[in-house]
């Protein structure tokens, strides 16, 4: 039994993700494709646009066999630590043969050469790196400047992650074989173009427009009325039966009712997201709401305004002494998450690093010398339960399928990690529910997803 793994955020799941799952199967001949997916918060230091269970279901509908949630403290860490802890988890599962990842260059040997260079103790490089960082240049830019032969390669974010995956495989002595696939479609930072292979940023921007609560009640009107200026009301089963093709067969008009906004969003994204994952994610966005960094503004402000010294902030992950002083000195300027992050930005630290630090303050994720792991399996395809059985048999870390039950039997650092994950997931659920004036869903009540 051969298993390929993909490390991803699926924020949200789209055609590019479906393509890499398809290519992973073709290139490796694997029997199963396993996903390590960020939970309710992602590596750029923001909440995911929709919750992890929705994105898990979308991934399973899009071709994945099994989805494991990456703990938030690792999913929201630096690229180096994000890659390292993801690879450590894959190693611990004991049944992964391949790690498949996208890259802009698509050249495994070039990526390996870069990874080897950074893994070696190169004195000249280290001296240059220290010189640039001491001058106030951010670490990513300083590293690229200190290794000019790789500066072009490191200008693309997926190449950077690919190099970190290869470094992690090497440093852990992993037997997992790397496979890279050239990334196609819109660039990572293209936040406007909607096409077959759109960027996640562009898709997130469009989904923000469906952040409304439609009233779906039983009715007999067909979809034509949604695009002819009339009001269409549908119950949940009718809504579930709507297909992208049926929407695309009607005249497309702009209008403002909640139902029309829902269908308009599906219309706009029908070429960018496979049909089943599209409906899963848009239903969630429409009915339960979407989440962004500014939804955590009050939580962050309460922490920041109540601090009595810079040292208070140094307990949190990714907060350096310099950043702790900046946060404290500007604390009364904290009116919104995004505005405060912009206030703190300077040439020596990236906006993404600031976002991660502020998110850790808001979520009370503190620094720790321990790096416990557990494999929280969010869902699995029915025909792939053999893979779950193999993981349960081979894994060196606890395998979590029923958090409420498993929390009672875990001990030590692994229990602390799961408790933290439940806490921050419930905070996400609370923020989301408050926006929609809805009942908060306890993450412990969420069932294992099986399709």
N, C-alpha and C positions, 0 to 999 in steps of 0.2 A: 504494500500500500504506500503510494507516494503522495506527499502533501506539500503544496506550495503555500507560502504565506505572503500576505500583502499588509503593509503598515499604512494606515490611512486615517483621514478625518471624516470623509464623506459629508462635508459641510456646505451644501447638501450632496447627496449621491447624484451623479449625472453620467452622461454618455462616456466621458473620459474614464470614469471608474469601471463602467461595464466593459469598456474596451480592454483595460489592463487585466481584468479578470479573465476575459476571453483569451487574450494573448498569453497569459500565464499558463492556461491549460494547454494551448497549442505548443508553446516553446518547451515546456517541461514534461508534457505527457502525464501530468499528475492526476490522481484519482479524486483529490479534494483540494479545494481552495479555502484557506483559513484567513480570517481578517483580524488584525489587531487594530481596533478602532478607538479613537479618542472618545471620551464620554461626553458629558454635558458642557465641557469647556475645551478649548482648542489651543494649539501651540502659539498662535499669534497673540494670546493673552486676552481672549474674549470668550463669552458664552457661545455655544453653538446655536445656529439659527433656529433649529428645532431639536427636541430631546433625543437622547441616545437610543431609546427604544424605537422611536420612529425611524431613525436612520439605520438601525439594525435591520428592521423589517424591510426597508427599501433595499439594503444590500443583499439580503437573502432573495428578494424578488428579482434583483439584478444579476444573480448568478453566483453569489458567494454560498459556501456550504455551512459555515459556522462563523460567528462573530464573538470576539472576546473584547471586553471593555478595558482600555488602558487606564490605569489609575490617574486621577486628575493631577496629582503632584508631579507625575512624570510627563503626562500629556501636555502640560503647560510649562515645561522647563525649556532650557536652551536647546537648540538643534542637536548639539552634541549629546546632551543627557537624554533628550527625547529618543534619539536613535539608539543609544547605549541600553537604556532600560527596556526598550521594545525588543531589541535583540536578546537581552538577558531573559526576557519572558519567553521568547521563542525557543531559546536554548533549553529552558526549564521544562517546556512541554514535552520534550523527548521524542517527538515524532514528526518534526518539520524537516523536509529535505531541501527546499528551495526558498529563498527570499527574493521576491520579484518586486521591482520598484521602477518608477518612471524617472526619466532624466531628459533634460533638453538636448544633451549631446548624443545619447544613445550608444556611447562607446565605453564598454566595460573596462578595457585596458587603460584608457586615458584616465578614467575615474579611479582605477586601482593605483595608477602611478601617483596621482595626487594624494590619495589616502595614505600611501606608503611614505610619501614625502613628509606629511604632517605627523605620521606616527614615529618616524625616525627622530632621534635626538640630534637635530641639526643646529649647531651652535650659532652659525651666522644668521640663520632664520630667526632663532629665538631672540638674538640681540636686536635685530631689526624690529621684530614684533614689539619688544619692550619699549624701544625708542619711539615707535609710532603711537602706542597706547599711552605712554607718559606725556606725549605732546597733545593729548586730548582727542585723538582719533578713536572712533568706536572699534571694538574688537573685530567685527566682520570685515570692515574696510581695512583695518591695519593688517590683518592676516593676508588679505589679498595683495596689499601693497608690498608686504614682506616676501611674498612669493609671486613675483610678476609673471613668471611663466604660466601660472594658473589663474591669473587675475580675470581673464575672460571667462574661463570655465566657472569660476566662483561668482560670477555676476548673475547667474541664474539660480533661483531658489531650489529647484528640484535637483540640480547638480550638487548643490551644497548638501542637501539631505542624503543624496546617494553616496557622497564621499564619507559622510558620518556613518552611514550604515556599514560601509566597507571597513572603516576604522574599527567599528564595534565588533564586527565579525572577526577581525584579526586580533584585537586585544583580548577577546574572550576565548580565543582558540576554538571558535565555532566550526562544527562540521557542515553547517548549512551552506549550500552553494548559491552565490548571488547571480541574479539574472536581471539585466536592465532592458527597458523598453523605451524607445524614443517617444517623448511627449509630443502630441500633435494638437493642433487647434489654437485657440486664443491664448495669449500669454497670461502668466500668473497674475500680473497687475492690471490686465485689461478688465475694467469693471463696467463696461458698457455693451460690448458686442454680444449679441445673442445669435448663436449659430449652432451647427451640429455638435461641435466640440467647444462649447463656451467655457470660460473660466468660472470657477466657483464664485468669485467676487461679483461677476456680472449677474449670475443667477440669484445670488443672495439679494442684490439690489432690487431685482424685479420681484422677488418673493415678499420683500418688505411691503409692497403695495397691496398684498392680500391679507394684511394684518387687520381683518375685520371679522365680526361674528355674524355669519349668515343665518337667517331663520329658515330652516328647511322644514316645511310642514307638508303633509300629504296633499297631493294635487295631481290632476291629470294632464296638465299642460306639458307640451313637449319642449325640447330645447330651442326650437325655432323662436319661441316667444322671448327667450333670453336675449336674442339678438335682433329683436324687432321693436324694442322699446317697451314691451310689456314686462310685468313682474312674473318670474317663475319661482315656484316654491316646491321643494322636493324633500321627501323624507330620506333617512340615512341609506336605506336599501336602494332607492332610486338613484341617489347621488353616487353610490358605489358602482352602479351599473353604467354610469356615463363613461364613454371612451373618448380618447383624443380624436379618433376618426370622426365620431359623430359630431364633435364640436367643430372640427375643421370643415365639415360639409355645409355649414351655415355661413351666411354673410357675417362678416366680422365688423361689429360696431362698437364704439366707445360709449360707455354709460356708467352710471354711478351706484346702482344698487349692489348690495353685498353679493348676491348670487352672480350678477354679471361680472363683478370684479373677480370672483372665483374662476368663472369660465374663461375670462380674459387672460388670467395668469396661466391657466392650462394651455390656452391657445398659444401664448407667447413662448412657452417653454416646451411645447410638444416636440420640437426638433432637437432639444438639448438634453432631455432626460427620458429614459425608457418609460413606457406607459405605466406599468404597475408602480414602480418607484415614484413616478411623477404624482400620481393620485394619492399615494400614501403620504407623501411629504406635503403636498398642497392642502390636503384635508387637515393635516395636523396644524399647519401654519394658519389656516383659515379658522378652524374651530377652537384651537387651544392657544393660538397666538405665536408670534416669533419673539426672540429675545436678542437684545444687543447690549453692548457694554454700559450704555447710559441707564439701562434698567437697574443697574447695581449702584447708581450714584449715591442714594441715601445710605446704603449699607457701608459704602466706602467712606462717605463724609462722616458718619458717626465714629468710625475707627480713627480717622485722621484728626478730626477736631478734638477728640478726647485725649489725644496723646499729650504727655507732659514732658517728653524729651525725645531727641532723635533716636536714642538707644531703643526706645519702644519698637521702632520699625525694623531694627536690625535682627529681630527674632524671626522675621518672615522670609520665606524662600525668595531668592533672586534680589534681595534688597542689600546693596552694598552700603558701606558707611557714608560715602558721598551722596548716594541717592536718599538715604535715610535723613541726612541733614537737609537736603533739598525739599523733601516731602514735609518735614517738620516746619521749615522756615516759610513754606508757602501754604501751610495747611488751611488757612482761612480763605484761600482762593479756590478751595475744592467745592465747586457748585455742581459740577457734573463730571462723570468718569472721563469722558473724552476730552473735555476742556482742560481738566486738571493734568491729564497726560501730556497734552500739548504745552501746557505751562512749564512742565518739567523737562521737556525735550531740549537737548543740546548736542553738540557735535561728538561728544565722547560716549554717548549712549543712544542706542536705537529706540525708536518709538515702540517697537515690539517688545523690547526688554522692559521698558517702562510699563507697558500694558500688563506684562506678566507679573511684575512686582506689585502693581496696584491690585491686580486680581487676587494675588496671594494674600495681600493685606485684607481685602474685602472678605475673602473666604477663610481667613485665619489659618492658612497653610504655612506652618512654621518650618524652619530649617531643621534637618535631622541628619545625624551621622549614619543612621541605618537606611538601608534600601530594601525593605521587604517587598515581596511580590505575592500576588495571588491572581488566579485566572478566573475572572468573573465572566462566565459565558452568558451572553444576553439572548442568544437564539441559535437555532440550527434547522436546517432543512430536514424533513422527515426521512428522506432517503440517505441522509448523511450522518445518521445517529451512530454509525460505526466509528466515525471520527471522534465523536464525543466520548465514546467508550474507550478508545485508544488513548486519548488525552488523560482521562480519569485514571487509566491504568499506569501510564508512563510518567506523568507529571511529577516533578520534584517540588512543586509549590501547590498550595491548596487550590482545588477547582471548585468554584462557587456557581451553583445553578439556582439555589434557593437562599438568597441572602438572609432572610428572617430566621431560617433554620440554621444556616451555616455560621451565623454570627454567634450563636450560643455555644458552638463547639470549638471555634478558633481561639487561639491563645497568643499572647505576646504581641510582637510587632505586626504580624499578619492581621490580627483582630483589630488593632489600631488603624491599620490601613483601610480595612473594609468599613470600619465605623466612620472614618473620615470621608470615604467615598459616599456613603449613605447620607451623611450630613450635608455635603456640598451639592449632592443631587437633589435632596429635598429643598435646599435653598433655591436652586434653579426652578424647581416645580412651584415653589411659593411665589417667586418673582413673576413667573409666567401666569400663574392663576390670578394674582392681584391685578395684573394688567387687564385681564378679561373679566374680572369680578366673578371668578369661578371658584369652585371648591378645590383645595390643594390635594393633589394625589401623592400619597406616601409612596416613596420609591420601593419600600418593602412589600407593597401590595401589587407591584407590577409582576405579571406572570412571565415565565420563560416563553420566548417566542418560538413557535414551531410551525412551519408552513409546508 
